[in-house]
């Protein structure tokens, strides 16, 4: 009975309300809080206790551009991106009361997504501004040319095994396209790195994952026989998309300042150099491709 009363008291205690920091408060604090995904090489991960990755280096550049120190907030992905935006940009999480990021990286820069509505017709992310596209991402197939000479189309995976991450877009795609004819040759792994290792061991002949993830794994493998396919992906709804950032809708002044840094890095080549440092191909986001 006493335990029950104690638990009821805990539920009645006030929970610290997460507060969005206005732009001037961010500058006065001397710190920029940036949310990045954890265990997401080559974009944001920790190696021997040190934060590394494209997005980590970009976060440092954004903080430097404002004359601030960087504080990273590591995001454990929720079921949907909406959850991550809620937990780190506008509401906070009950396990981290009072904690919000000033900006979150690796957010899709997509009008349809930003205008998405919930079950009652309201904008699902009306408290979030998505801006500053800095990269175009796409799905990619890498293959071992010792066992698979070329990949003219994904139809070859009716006869050759391919590895994918469990419950990923490539998994759903390859097990359903062509009336499911590739399903029996689609092998599932805990993540892209495990699938790539399975390819190197000969368990599968190819892997499908994000291009950046495969570029990174190929860069570390130093194996010239592992190559990227040039094939297209029929009936794959969104084979490529732009990546940007997100802030609270009240923090457009911060968005403008960060966007200026991003724009300068793209135009003077620093962004491409940043990606090259991790062995990644860099593709301009559509906003910049359209003006070329």
Secondary structure as GFF3:
##gff-version 3
##sequence-region A 1 292
A	DSSP	alpha_helix	2	12	.	.	.	ID=ss1
A	DSSP	alpha_helix	23	29	.	.	.	ID=ss2
A	DSSP	beta_strand	31	37	.	.	.	ID=ss3
A	DSSP	beta_strand	45	47	.	.	.	ID=ss4
A	DSSP	beta_strand	50	52	.	.	.	ID=ss5
A	DSSP	alpha_helix	54	65	.	.	.	ID=ss6
A	DSSP	beta_strand	69	75	.	.	.	ID=ss7
A	DSSP	alpha_helix	81	85	.	.	.	ID=ss8
A	DSSP	pi_helix	86	90	.	.	.	ID=ss9
A	DSSP	beta_strand	103	108	.	.	.	ID=ss10
A	DSSP	alpha_helix	111	114	.	.	.	ID=ss11
A	DSSP	beta_strand	128	144	.	.	.	ID=ss12
A	DSSP	three_ten_helix	154	158	.	.	.	ID=ss13
A	DSSP	beta_strand	162	165	.	.	.	ID=ss14
A	DSSP	alpha_helix	169	176	.	.	.	ID=ss15
A	DSSP	three_ten_helix	177	180	.	.	.	ID=ss16
A	DSSP	three_ten_helix	183	185	.	.	.	ID=ss17
A	DSSP	beta_strand	186	189	.	.	.	ID=ss18
A	DSSP	alpha_helix	192	200	.	.	.	ID=ss19
A	DSSP	beta_strand	206	210	.	.	.	ID=ss20
A	DSSP	alpha_helix	211	221	.	.	.	ID=ss21
A	DSSP	beta_strand	226	228	.	.	.	ID=ss22
A	DSSP	beta_strand	240	248	.	.	.	ID=ss23
A	DSSP	alpha_helix	252	267	.	.	.	ID=ss24
A	DSSP	alpha_helix	270	276	.	.	.	ID=ss25
A	DSSP	alpha_helix	286	289	.	.	.	ID=ss26
###
